[in-house]
Amino acid sequence: MAIGYAGQDDNRSVIRTFIAIELDANVKAELEKLQRRMRAEPISGVVRWVASGSIHLTLKFLGDMEPERTPHVLAAMKAACNGVAPFDLTVRGAGCFPNFQRPNVIWAGLIGQVQVATLLAQRIENECARLGFDPDDRPFSPHLTLGRIGREVDYNQRRQVGEMVRRMDLNLNGVIHADLVRLIQSELRPLGSLYTPLGQVRLE
């Protein structure tokens, strides 16, 4: 297993971070096609769509942390990834959280070696808990977030979004070859989030 580290500017008191697997180019292209089809629907305007290039398979959201904790998080990631071989996931289907009637999030589903991804996420969760990070209050559910519906959207519009997703004829063929886990910094910008890799651990 190989581990890499990228230094960062310590001028900020905290940085917003998460641990994720980045997507192959073919997967991003498939998701962009799906988003274009959904954007063509009249109700799609109430959805805040995630740029296809910014979609990740998030394993653990850490939230705000001090930059000097980065080496400790990378060490925790290395411990969690130890003994985990690369694995494949296939993009298949789409859905909504919490349901189609009152959706807050639109997602693309994943099939394949989901048990390996779930095990890896749980190991990362356990290692990060030892560092004092708050545990997630929901079980890990591997998915790719395509868009979010704001709080201001009313029930009828939410229901229409859910129906749009439900009736989509989905035939996605993208495969994620997961062999690298990254610690990523997220900065909120007017035109969307800016993601900066802070370090990585390779699955071997």
Secondary structure per residue as TSV (DSSP state, phi and psi in degrees):
chain	resnum	aa	ss	phi	psi
A	1	M	-	360.0	134.6
A	2	A	-	-111.5	144.9
A	3	I	E	-127.8	136.4
A	4	G	E	-122.6	154.5
A	5	Y	E	-139.5	134.5
A	6	A	-	-116.7	127.2
A	7	G	-	-68.7	163.0
A	8	Q	-	-141.4	166.4
A	9	D	-	-77.2	124.2
A	10	D	T	-90.9	11.7
A	11	N	T	-68.0	-29.9
A	12	R	S	-82.2	145.4
A	13	S	S	-72.9	-34.6
A	14	V	-	-140.0	156.7
A	15	I	E	-127.9	149.4
A	16	R	E	-94.8	124.1
A	17	T	E	-136.5	160.5
A	18	F	E	-153.1	163.3
A	19	I	E	-112.0	130.3
A	20	A	E	-154.2	166.9
A	21	I	E	-107.8	126.7
A	22	E	E	-81.8	158.3
A	23	L	-	-96.0	151.2
A	24	D	-	-68.0	155.8
A	25	A	H	-59.9	-36.8
A	26	N	H	-67.8	-32.8
A	27	V	H	-68.4	-44.2
A	28	K	H	-60.1	-39.1
A	29	A	H	-66.0	-40.6
A	30	E	H	-64.7	-41.7
A	31	L	H	-67.2	-36.3
A	32	E	H	-64.4	-40.1
A	33	K	H	-61.5	-43.8
A	34	L	H	-63.0	-44.0
A	35	Q	H	-62.3	-38.6
A	36	R	H	-62.5	-39.0
A	37	R	H	-65.4	-40.1
A	38	M	H	-71.1	-37.3
A	39	R	H	-64.0	-23.2
A	40	A	T	-72.5	-14.1
A	41	E	S	-79.1	140.9
A	42	P	G	-56.7	-36.4
A	43	I	G	-77.1	-9.5
A	44	S	G	-64.4	-16.1
A	45	G	G	-65.5	-18.7
A	46	V	G	-85.6	-2.9
A	47	V	E	-98.1	136.0
A	48	R	E	-92.3	103.7
A	49	W	E	-80.9	139.6
A	50	V	-	-83.5	131.0
A	51	A	-	-58.2	133.2
A	52	S	G	-58.2	-33.2
A	53	G	G	-70.6	-13.2
A	54	S	G	-103.7	2.0
A	55	I	-	-79.4	130.9
A	56	H	E	-128.7	163.6
A	57	L	E	-93.4	99.3
A	58	T	E	-77.0	127.6
A	59	L	E	-98.0	-31.8
A	60	K	E	-160.1	123.7
A	61	F	E	-92.1	120.3
A	62	L	E	-92.6	-29.2
A	63	G	E	79.1	-152.7
A	64	D	E	-76.3	135.0
A	65	M	E	-148.8	161.4
A	66	E	-	-75.0	138.6
A	67	P	G	-56.4	-32.4
A	68	E	G	-68.8	-9.6
A	69	R	G	-82.9	-8.5
A	70	T	H	-53.4	-48.6
A	71	P	H	-60.8	-34.2
A	72	H	H	-69.1	-38.7
A	73	V	H	-66.3	-41.3
A	74	L	H	-63.5	-37.4
A	75	A	H	-65.6	-38.7
A	76	A	H	-64.9	-40.4
A	77	M	H	-62.3	-41.9
A	78	K	H	-61.6	-42.3
A	79	A	H	-64.5	-40.3
A	80	A	H	-68.0	-35.2
A	81	C	H	-83.7	-11.5
A	82	N	T	-58.2	121.8
A	83	G	T	87.0	-1.4
A	84	V	-	-95.0	120.6
A	85	A	-	-84.3	158.8
A	86	P	-	-55.6	150.6
A	87	F	E	-144.9	164.4
A	88	D	E	-117.8	143.4
A	89	L	E	-131.6	141.6
A	90	T	E	-111.2	134.8
A	91	V	E	-75.0	126.3
A	92	R	E	-152.0	119.0
A	93	G	E	79.2	173.8
A	94	A	E	-147.4	160.5
A	95	G	E	-162.7	-169.1
A	96	C	E	-136.1	145.0
A	97	F	E	-104.9	136.8
A	98	P	S	-80.6	-19.0
A	99	N	-	-164.0	178.1
A	100	F	S	-75.3	-20.7
A	101	Q	S	-77.7	-39.2
A	102	R	S	-133.4	65.8
A	103	P	-	-70.7	140.3
A	104	N	S	-109.3	-28.9
A	105	V	E	-136.7	138.8
A	106	I	E	-105.2	131.0
A	107	W	E	-134.9	158.1
A	108	A	E	-102.5	137.9
A	109	G	E	-86.8	167.4
A	110	L	E	-132.9	139.5
A	111	I	E	-129.1	175.3
A	112	G	E	109.3	-132.2
A	113	Q	S	-83.7	56.8
A	114	V	H	-65.3	-34.2
A	115	Q	H	-63.7	-35.3
A	116	V	H	-67.8	-44.2
A	117	A	H	-61.1	-40.2
A	118	T	H	-66.6	-42.6
A	119	L	H	-61.5	-44.7
A	120	L	H	-61.8	-44.1
A	121	A	H	-62.1	-39.7
A	122	Q	H	-67.5	-38.6
A	123	R	H	-66.1	-39.7
A	124	I	H	-64.4	-41.5
A	125	E	H	-57.3	-46.3
A	126	N	H	-65.6	-42.8
A	127	E	H	-67.1	-38.3
A	128	C	H	-70.5	-32.0
A	129	A	H	-62.8	-34.1
A	130	R	H	-65.9	-23.1
A	131	L	T	-88.8	-3.8
A	132	G	T	99.3	5.8
A	133	F	-	-75.8	142.5
A	134	D	-	-64.8	137.6
A	135	P	-	-72.3	150.9
A	136	D	-	-69.2	141.9
A	137	D	S	-89.3	-0.2
A	138	R	S	-126.0	145.2
A	139	P	-	-64.8	151.3
A	140	F	-	-64.3	129.3
A	141	S	-	-131.0	99.8
A	142	P	-	-60.4	122.3
A	143	H	E	-160.9	168.0
A	144	L	E	-120.5	117.9
A	145	T	E	-75.9	123.0
A	146	L	E	-96.9	-32.6
A	147	G	E	-169.0	162.9
A	148	R	E	-130.0	147.0
A	149	I	E	-106.4	125.6
A	150	G	-	-69.1	160.8
A	151	R	T	-63.7	-24.4
A	152	E	T	-76.4	-11.1
A	153	V	S	-75.8	130.6
A	154	D	-	-80.3	172.8
A	155	Y	H	-60.4	-43.5
A	156	N	H	-63.4	-41.4
A	157	Q	H	-66.8	-39.4
A	158	R	H	-61.1	-43.4
A	159	R	H	-61.5	-39.9
A	160	Q	H	-64.2	-38.4
A	161	V	H	-62.5	-45.0
A	162	G	H	-59.7	-41.4
A	163	E	H	-66.5	-37.0
A	164	M	H	-59.3	-46.3
A	165	V	H	-67.7	-40.9
A	166	R	H	-62.7	-37.7
A	167	R	H	-90.0	-2.5
A	168	M	-	-63.2	132.0
A	169	D	-	-85.8	99.9
A	170	L	-	-99.2	127.3
A	171	N	-	-141.5	76.4
A	172	L	-	-99.0	142.4
A	173	N	-	-122.5	9.6
A	174	G	-	-70.3	139.4
A	175	V	E	-120.6	129.2
A	176	I	E	-93.0	119.7
A	177	H	E	-96.5	95.8
A	178	A	E	-84.2	107.2
A	179	D	-	-134.7	3.6
A	180	L	E	-144.7	130.0
A	181	V	E	-113.1	129.3
A	182	R	E	-119.3	145.3
A	183	L	E	-93.3	125.2
A	184	I	E	-126.4	135.8
A	185	Q	E	-92.8	136.2
A	186	S	E	-115.4	124.9
A	187	E	E	-119.1	125.8
A	188	L	E	-77.1	124.0
A	189	R	E	-122.9	160.4
A	190	P	T	-55.8	-33.9
A	191	L	T	-96.6	10.0
A	192	G	E	127.4	174.8
A	193	S	E	-75.6	142.8
A	194	L	E	-106.0	124.7
A	195	Y	E	-106.7	130.9
A	196	T	E	-126.9	117.6
A	197	P	E	-65.9	133.3
A	198	L	E	-104.0	-16.1
A	199	G	E	170.9	169.7
A	200	Q	E	-153.2	157.3
A	201	V	E	-129.2	130.1
A	202	R	E	-94.3	135.0
A	203	L	-	-80.2	128.2
A	204	E	-	-142.5	360.0
